[in-house]
């Protein structure tokens, strides 16, 4: 099994990496977000993994709001398995892996493979589709403006001050 230990903020691709892990441990003092929409982009290449992990409703919420969320909410939506204090995360992971160490490596591998084969697959067609969608979005005026604004430390033109 792939176990992630997240001790710092995770945005965009960081959340994507968490989504491909079998188990995720975080500290309780981090922030998470899928902020691509703030740049006029979409989280295309990581989207199949995030959607599979946290579901359609949570994905629409996070993809479109680009808001920060915290470990407790990540735990509730299935992205995170355990939230720990910074000084207990290592001990929590050490205790967690104890059971795996008692089992046949091949049985663990084959069990994980079985689950993947029986679940909704993320195949080459889906990966190619997400890459094409991201490439298309990069060419939009919103993406160009969002990225330019980000690098120039200003708000994009679609944010109107009131």
C-alpha positions as protocol buffer text, in pm:
chain_id: "A"
residue {
  index: 1
  type: UNK
  ca { x: 0 y: 0 z: 0 }
}
residue {
  index: 2
  type: UNK
  ca { x: 105 y: 357 z: -67 }
}
residue {
  index: 3
  type: UNK
  ca { x: 95 y: 569 z: 248 }
}
residue {
  index: 4
  type: UNK
  ca { x: 125 y: 947 z: 232 }
}
residue {
  index: 5
  type: UNK
  ca { x: 254 y: 1156 z: 520 }
}
residue {
  index: 6
  type: UNK
  ca { x: 149 y: 1517 z: 468 }
}
residue {
  index: 7
  type: UNK
  ca { x: 303 y: 1768 z: 706 }
}
residue {
  index: 8
  type: UNK
  ca { x: 269 y: 2086 z: 499 }
}
residue {
  index: 9
  type: UNK
  ca { x: 5 y: 2261 z: 292 }
}
residue {
  index: 10
  type: UNK
  ca { x: -111 y: 2078 z: -21 }
}
residue {
  index: 11
  type: UNK
  ca { x: -254 y: 2262 z: -319 }
}
residue {
  index: 12
  type: UNK
  ca { x: -346 y: 2140 z: -668 }
}
residue {
  index: 13
  type: UNK
  ca { x: -107 y: 1860 z: -755 }
}
residue {
  index: 14
  type: UNK
  ca { x: -39 y: 1797 z: -386 }
}
residue {
  index: 15
  type: UNK
  ca { x: -405 y: 1705 z: -340 }
}
residue {
  index: 16
  type: UNK
  ca { x: -375 y: 1496 z: -657 }
}
residue {
  index: 17
  type: UNK
  ca { x: -85 y: 1300 z: -508 }
}
residue {
  index: 18
  type: UNK
  ca { x: -285 y: 1243 z: -191 }
}
residue {
  index: 19
  type: UNK
  ca { x: -569 y: 1109 z: -407 }
}
residue {
  index: 20
  type: UNK
  ca { x: -358 y: 833 z: -561 }
}
residue {
  index: 21
  type: UNK
  ca { x: -237 y: 707 z: -223 }
}
residue {
  index: 22
  type: UNK
  ca { x: -405 y: 418 z: -47 }
}
residue {
  index: 23
  type: UNK
  ca { x: -382 y: 584 z: 295 }
}
residue {
  index: 24
  type: UNK
  ca { x: -316 y: 946 z: 389 }
}
residue {
  index: 25
  type: UNK
  ca { x: -195 y: 1074 z: 724 }
}
residue {
  index: 26
  type: UNK
  ca { x: -176 y: 1450 z: 780 }
}
residue {
  index: 27
  type: UNK
  ca { x: -95 y: 1686 z: 1059 }
}
residue {
  index: 28
  type: UNK
  ca { x: -383 y: 1891 z: 1192 }
}
residue {
  index: 29
  type: UNK
  ca { x: -224 y: 2228 z: 1109 }
}
residue {
  index: 30
  type: UNK
  ca { x: -226 y: 2223 z: 727 }
}
residue {
  index: 31
  type: UNK
  ca { x: -441 y: 2382 z: 456 }
}
residue {
  index: 32
  type: UNK
  ca { x: -548 y: 2215 z: 134 }
}
residue {
  index: 33
  type: UNK
  ca { x: -700 y: 2351 z: -187 }
}
residue {
  index: 34
  type: UNK
  ca { x: -756 y: 2292 z: -555 }
}
residue {
  index: 35
  type: UNK
  ca { x: -686 y: 2649 z: -668 }
}
residue {
  index: 36
  type: UNK
  ca { x: -670 y: 2609 z: -1046 }
}
residue {
  index: 37
  type: UNK
  ca { x: -997 y: 2802 z: -1104 }
}
residue {
  index: 38
  type: UNK
  ca { x: -835 y: 3111 z: -951 }
}
residue {
  index: 39
  type: UNK
  ca { x: -592 y: 3101 z: -1244 }
}
residue {
  index: 40
  type: UNK
  ca { x: -858 y: 3037 z: -1507 }
}
residue {
  index: 41
  type: UNK
  ca { x: -752 y: 2671 z: -1526 }
}
residue {
  index: 42
  type: UNK
  ca { x: -903 y: 2335 z: -1435 }
}
residue {
  index: 43
  type: UNK
  ca { x: -747 y: 2052 z: -1231 }
}
residue {
  index: 44
  type: UNK
  ca { x: -769 y: 1829 z: -1536 }
}
residue {
  index: 45
  type: UNK
  ca { x: -482 y: 1582 z: -1509 }
}
residue {
  index: 46
  type: UNK
  ca { x: -548 y: 1506 z: -1143 }
}
residue {
  index: 47
  type: UNK
  ca { x: -927 y: 1515 z: -1172 }
}
residue {
  index: 48
  type: UNK
  ca { x: -993 y: 1143 z: -1235 }
}
residue {
  index: 49
  type: UNK
  ca { x: -802 y: 1052 z: -920 }
}
residue {
  index: 50
  type: UNK
  ca { x: -952 y: 1326 z: -704 }
}
residue {
  index: 51
  type: UNK
  ca { x: -1307 y: 1251 z: -823 }
}
residue {
  index: 52
  type: UNK
  ca { x: -1258 y: 880 z: -761 }
}
residue {
  index: 53
  type: UNK
  ca { x: -1127 y: 951 z: -410 }
}
residue {
  index: 54
  type: UNK
  ca { x: -1370 y: 1218 z: -284 }
}
residue {
  index: 55
  type: UNK
  ca { x: -1671 y: 1186 z: -514 }
}
residue {
  index: 56
  type: UNK
  ca { x: -1845 y: 1405 z: -766 }
}
residue {
  index: 57
  type: UNK
  ca { x: -2019 y: 1648 z: -527 }
}
residue {
  index: 58
  type: UNK
  ca { x: -1706 y: 1721 z: -323 }
}
residue {
  index: 59
  type: UNK
  ca { x: -1502 y: 1756 z: -643 }
}
residue {
  index: 60
  type: UNK
  ca { x: -1744 y: 2007 z: -797 }
}
residue {
  index: 61
  type: UNK
  ca { x: -1735 y: 2205 z: -472 }
}
residue {
  index: 62
  type: UNK
  ca { x: -1356 y: 2215 z: -447 }
}
residue {
  index: 63
  type: UNK
  ca { x: -1284 y: 2251 z: -821 }
}
residue {
  index: 64
  type: UNK
  ca { x: -1523 y: 2545 z: -865 }
}
residue {
  index: 65
  type: UNK
  ca { x: -1480 y: 2730 z: -533 }
}
residue {
  index: 66
  type: UNK
  ca { x: -1099 y: 2693 z: -518 }
}
residue {
  index: 67
  type: UNK
  ca { x: -1142 y: 2746 z: -144 }
}
residue {
  index: 68
  type: UNK
  ca { x: -916 y: 2629 z: 132 }
}
residue {
  index: 69
  type: UNK
  ca { x: -1023 y: 2329 z: 333 }
}
residue {
  index: 70
  type: UNK
  ca { x: -869 y: 2165 z: 634 }
}
residue {
  index: 71
  type: UNK
  ca { x: -780 y: 1809 z: 740 }
}
residue {
  index: 72
  type: UNK
  ca { x: -1107 y: 1748 z: 928 }
}
residue {
  index: 73
  type: UNK
  ca { x: -1306 y: 1812 z: 611 }
}
residue {
  index: 74
  type: UNK
  ca { x: -1059 y: 1604 z: 407 }
}
residue {
  index: 75
  type: UNK
  ca { x: -1117 y: 1321 z: 654 }
}
residue {
  index: 76
  type: UNK
  ca { x: -1495 y: 1351 z: 615 }
}
residue {
  index: 77
  type: UNK
  ca { x: -1478 y: 1334 z: 235 }
}
residue {
  index: 78
  type: UNK
  ca { x: -1238 y: 1036 z: 226 }
}
residue {
  index: 79
  type: UNK
  ca { x: -922 y: 1213 z: 110 }
}
residue {
  index: 80
  type: UNK
  ca { x: -750 y: 1171 z: 447 }
}
residue {
  index: 81
  type: UNK
  ca { x: -748 y: 864 z: 670 }
}
residue {
  index: 82
  type: UNK
  ca { x: -593 y: 1003 z: 988 }
}
residue {
  index: 83
  type: UNK
  ca { x: -533 y: 1352 z: 1121 }
}
residue {
  index: 84
  type: UNK
  ca { x: -254 y: 1370 z: 1378 }
}
residue {
  index: 85
  type: UNK
  ca { x: -72 y: 1631 z: 1577 }
}
residue {
  index: 86
  type: UNK
  ca { x: 272 y: 1711 z: 1434 }
}
residue {
  index: 87
  type: UNK
  ca { x: 444 y: 1530 z: 1720 }
}
residue {
  index: 88
  type: UNK
  ca { x: 238 y: 1207 z: 1687 }
}
residue {
  index: 89
  type: UNK
  ca { x: 216 y: 1152 z: 1311 }
}
residue {
  index: 90
  type: UNK
  ca { x: 522 y: 924 z: 1291 }
}
residue {
  index: 91
  type: UNK
  ca { x: 401 y: 705 z: 1577 }
}
residue {
  index: 92
  type: UNK
  ca { x: 53 y: 682 z: 1421 }
}
residue {
  index: 93
  type: UNK
  ca { x: 198 y: 566 z: 1089 }
}
residue {
  index: 94
  type: UNK
  ca { x: 430 y: 319 z: 1263 }
}
residue {
  index: 95
  type: UNK
  ca { x: 134 y: 161 z: 1448 }
}
residue {
  index: 96
  type: UNK
  ca { x: -77 y: 157 z: 1132 }
}
residue {
  index: 97
  type: UNK
  ca { x: 175 y: -38 z: 922 }
}
residue {
  index: 98
  type: UNK
  ca { x: 220 y: -309 z: 1187 }
}
residue {
  index: 99
  type: UNK
  ca { x: -59 y: -525 z: 1043 }
}
residue {
  index: 100
  type: UNK
  ca { x: 74 y: -502 z: 687 }
}
residue {
  index: 101
  type: UNK
  ca { x: 414 y: -629 z: 801 }
}
residue {
  index: 102
  type: UNK
  ca { x: 251 y: -954 z: 918 }
}
residue {
  index: 103
  type: UNK
  ca { x: 105 y: -1036 z: 577 }
}
residue {
  index: 104
  type: UNK
  ca { x: 239 y: -1195 z: 260 }
}
residue {
  index: 105
  type: UNK
  ca { x: 380 y: -926 z: 28 }
}
residue {
  index: 106
  type: UNK
  ca { x: 235 y: -1111 z: -270 }
}
residue {
  index: 107
  type: UNK
  ca { x: -110 y: -1139 z: -109 }
}
residue {
  index: 108
  type: UNK
  ca { x: -103 y: -765 z: -37 }
}
residue {
  index: 109
  type: UNK
  ca { x: -1 y: -692 z: -398 }
}
residue {
  index: 110
  type: UNK
  ca { x: -263 y: -926 z: -545 }
}
residue {
  index: 111
  type: UNK
  ca { x: -536 y: -796 z: -313 }
}
residue {
  index: 112
  type: UNK
  ca { x: -468 y: -439 z: -416 }
}
residue {
  index: 113
  type: UNK
  ca { x: -456 y: -545 z: -783 }
}
residue {
  index: 114
  type: UNK
  ca { x: -792 y: -723 z: -743 }
}
residue {
  index: 115
  type: UNK
  ca { x: -956 y: -412 z: -599 }
}
residue {
  index: 116
  type: UNK
  ca { x: -816 y: -198 z: -880 }
}
residue {
  index: 117
  type: UNK
  ca { x: -939 y: -443 z: -1146 }
}
residue {
  index: 118
  type: UNK
  ca { x: -1290 y: -453 z: -996 }
}
residue {
  index: 119
  type: UNK
  ca { x: -1317 y: -76 z: -948 }
}
residue {
  index: 120
  type: UNK
  ca { x: -1378 y: 198 z: -1200 }
}
residue {
  index: 121
  type: UNK
  ca { x: -1060 y: 214 z: -1399 }
}
residue {
  index: 122
  type: UNK
  ca { x: -870 y: 526 z: -1494 }
}
residue {
  index: 123
  type: UNK
  ca { x: -740 y: 416 z: -1832 }
}
residue {
  index: 124
  type: UNK
  ca { x: -528 y: 574 z: -2105 }
}
residue {
  index: 125
  type: UNK
  ca { x: -836 y: 721 z: -2273 }
}
residue {
  index: 126
  type: UNK
  ca { x: -931 y: 910 z: -1956 }
}
residue {
  index: 127
  type: UNK
  ca { x: -574 y: 1030 z: -1902 }
}
residue {
  index: 128
  type: UNK
  ca { x: -550 y: 1151 z: -2262 }
}
residue {
  index: 129
  type: UNK
  ca { x: -887 y: 1327 z: -2232 }
}
residue {
  index: 130
  type: UNK
  ca { x: -776 y: 1518 z: -1921 }
}
residue {
  index: 131
  type: UNK
  ca { x: -449 y: 1621 z: -2086 }
}
residue {
  index: 132
  type: UNK
  ca { x: -640 y: 1750 z: -2390 }
}
residue {
  index: 133
  type: UNK
  ca { x: -887 y: 1941 z: -2171 }
}
residue {
  index: 134
  type: UNK
  ca { x: -606 y: 2109 z: -1981 }
}
residue {
  index: 135
  type: UNK
  ca { x: -426 y: 2200 z: -2304 }
}
residue {
  index: 136
  type: UNK
  ca { x: -750 y: 2352 z: -2436 }
}
residue {
  index: 137
  type: UNK
  ca { x: -804 y: 2555 z: -2118 }
}
residue {
  index: 138
  type: UNK
  ca { x: -446 y: 2690 z: -2124 }
}
residue {
  index: 139
  type: UNK
  ca { x: -533 y: 2864 z: -2452 }
}
residue {
  index: 140
  type: UNK
  ca { x: -834 y: 3055 z: -2312 }
}
residue {
  index: 141
  type: UNK
  ca { x: -827 y: 3426 z: -2232 }
}
residue {
  index: 142
  type: UNK
  ca { x: -919 y: 3352 z: -1869 }
}
residue {
  index: 143
  type: UNK
  ca { x: -620 y: 3123 z: -1825 }
}
residue {
  index: 144
  type: UNK
  ca { x: -383 y: 3371 z: -1987 }
}
residue {
  index: 145
  type: UNK
  ca { x: -518 y: 3650 z: -1766 }
}
residue {
  index: 146
  type: UNK
  ca { x: -518 y: 3436 z: -1449 }
}
residue {
  index: 147
  type: UNK
  ca { x: -161 y: 3318 z: -1492 }
}
residue {
  index: 148
  type: UNK
  ca { x: -39 y: 3667 z: -1587 }
}
residue {
  index: 149
  type: UNK
  ca { x: -215 y: 3814 z: -1280 }
}
residue {
  index: 150
  type: UNK
  ca { x: -67 y: 3546 z: -1055 }
}
residue {
  index: 151
  type: UNK
  ca { x: 289 y: 3612 z: -1168 }
}
residue {
  index: 152
  type: UNK
  ca { x: 237 y: 3988 z: -1144 }
}
residue {
  index: 153
  type: UNK
  ca { x: 86 y: 3958 z: -795 }
}
residue {
  index: 154
  type: UNK
  ca { x: -244 y: 4119 z: -883 }
}
residue {
  index: 155
  type: UNK
  ca { x: -605 y: 4006 z: -898 }
}
residue {
  index: 156
  type: UNK
  ca { x: -730 y: 3879 z: -1236 }
}
residue {
  index: 157
  type: UNK
  ca { x: -964 y: 4110 z: -1427 }
}
residue {
  index: 158
  type: UNK
  ca { x: -1271 y: 3895 z: -1355 }
}
residue {
  index: 159
  type: UNK
  ca { x: -1257 y: 3998 z: -986 }
}
residue {
  index: 160
  type: UNK
  ca { x: -1445 y: 4325 z: -959 }
}
residue {
  index: 161
  type: UNK
  ca { x: -1397 y: 4530 z: -643 }
}
residue {
  index: 162
  type: UNK
  ca { x: -1720 y: 4658 z: -489 }
}
